[in-house]
Amino acid sequence: MKKLNLPVIKEKLPDGKVLAMDEYLEFVLFNLKHNFDRKAYDKSKKLSNVDVSFVLKKK
């Protein structure tokens, strides 16, 4: 296995804020509203669709 050269974090990590479910929902909806690109999503979805049928055969 190849050894990864990852950065070493020396600072203390900040304490995480615990969110209530309402706050988390508000956060998710805000990010969907302002960061979600519908055109790019539709284009990606269209490219990933499969329109060729296939059959699994027993050997």
VOBA-1610 file (N, C-alpha, C; in pm, whole numbers, padded with zeros to 5 digits, always signed):
BEGIN
Met+00084-00117+00000Met+00000+00000+00000Met+00089+00124+00000Lys+00049+00223-00077Lys+00126+00347-00088Lys+00102+00434+00035Lys+00212+00490+00090Lys+00201+00576+00207Lys+00150+00713+00163Leu+00047+00762+00232Leu-00010+00892+00200Leu+00065+01002+00272Asn+00086+01112+00205Asn+00155+01226+00263Asn+00049+01330+00301Leu-00021+01306+00413Leu-00127+01395+00457Leu-00070+01501+00550Pro-00134+01619+00552Pro-00085+01724+00642Pro-00112+01688+00788Val-00024+01733+00876Val-00039+01710+01019Val-00100+01835+01080Ile-00212+01819+01148Ile-00279+01933+01211Ile-00225+01946+01353Lys-00162+02060+01382Lys-00100+02079+01512Lys-00185+02164+01606Glu-00276+02244+01551Glu-00360+02329+01635Glu-00472+02246+01696Lys-00524+02295+01807Lys-00638+02230+01870Lys-00762+02260+01786Leu-00842+02159+01761Leu-00963+02178+01683Leu-01066+02254+01765Pro-01141+02344+01702Pro-01243+02417+01777Pro-01356+02323+01820Asp-01418+02357+01931Asp-01532+02278+01977Asp-01646+02292+01877Gly-01707+02180+01843Gly-01818+02182+01749Gly-01945+02228+01816Lys-02026+02302+01742Lys-02153+02349+01794Lys-02257+02239+01773Val-02331+02210+01877Val-02436+02109+01867Val-02562+02180+01819Leu-02618+02130+01708Leu-02738+02192+01652Leu-02863+02112+01689Ala-02969+02185+01718Ala-03099+02121+01736Ala-03149+02080+01598Met-03247+01993+01592Met-03298+01946+01463Met-03354+02061+01380Asp-03420+02158+01444Asp-03474+02273+01371Asp-03361+02357+01312Glu-03254+02376+01387Glu-03140+02453+01337Glu-03071+02379+01223Tyr-03060+02248+01235Tyr-02996+02168+01129Tyr-03079+02173+01002Leu-03212+02161+01015Leu-03301+02169+00900Leu-03289+02305+00832Glu-03284+02410+00912Glu-03267+02545+00857Glu-03135+02556+00781Phe-03027+02500+00837Phe-02896+02499+00773Phe-02900+02426+00639Val-02962+02307+00636Val-02969+02228+00514Val-03051+02300+00408Leu-03166+02352+00445Leu-03251+02423+00348Leu-03182+02547+00293Phe-03111+02620+00378Phe-03037+02738+00333Phe-02933+02699+00229Asn-02857+02591+00257Asn-02753+02547+00164Asn-02812+02496+00034Leu-02925+02427+00039Leu-02989+02382-00084Leu-03037+02501-00167Lys-03089+02601-00099Lys-03141+02719-00170Lys-03029+02799-00236His-02915+02812-00169His-02810+02902-00218His-02692+02832-00284Asn-02677+02701-00267Asn-02559+02632-00321Asn-02592+02523-00420Phe-02717+02492-00440Phe-02755+02382-00528Phe-02775+02434-00669Asp-02704+02376-00765Asp-02713+02417-00906Asp-02799+02315-00980Arg-02925+02349-01003Arg-03020+02258-01065Arg-02978+02221-01207Lys-02927+02315-01285Lys-02888+02286-01423Lys-02774+02186-01427Ala-02673+02204-01341Ala-02560+02111-01338Ala-02606+01974-01290Tyr-02698+01970-01193Tyr-02751+01843-01143Tyr-02826+01769-01253Asp-02912+01840-01325Asp-02988+01776-01434Asp-02896+01724-01544Lys-02793+01802-01578Lys-02698+01759-01680Lys-02623+01634-01636Ser-02577+01631-01512Ser-02508+01515-01458Ser-02598+01393-01453Lys-02722+01414-01414Lys-02818+01304-01405Lys-02847+01247-01544Lys-02859+01334-01642Lys-02886+01290-01779Lys-02768+01208-01833Leu-02646+01249-01803Leu-02528+01176-01850Leu-02512+01040-01783Ser-02563+01027-01661Ser-02545+00902-01588Ser-02656+00800-01614Asn-02760+00841-01683Asn-02869+00747-01713Asn-02822+00638-01810Val-02877+00519-01792Val-02846+00406-01879Val-02971+00374-01958Asp-02958+00367-02091Asp-03075+00337-02173Asp-03059+00206-02250Val-02965+00123-02208Val-02943-00006-02272Val-02977-00116-02171Ser-03066-00206-02210Ser-03102-00314-02119Ser-02992-00418-02114Phe-02987-00492-02004Phe-02885-00596-01989Phe-02947-00715-01917Val-02884-00832-01935Val-02931-00955-01874Val-02813-01025-01810Leu-02831-01073-01688Leu-02728-01151-01622Leu-02747-01296-01663Lys-02642-01360-01711Lys-02651-01499-01756Lys-02577-01589-01660Lys-02633-01706-01636Lys-02566-01805-01553Lys-02464-01878-01638Lys-02352-01913-01576Lys-02246-01986-01649Lys-02266-02133-01632
//
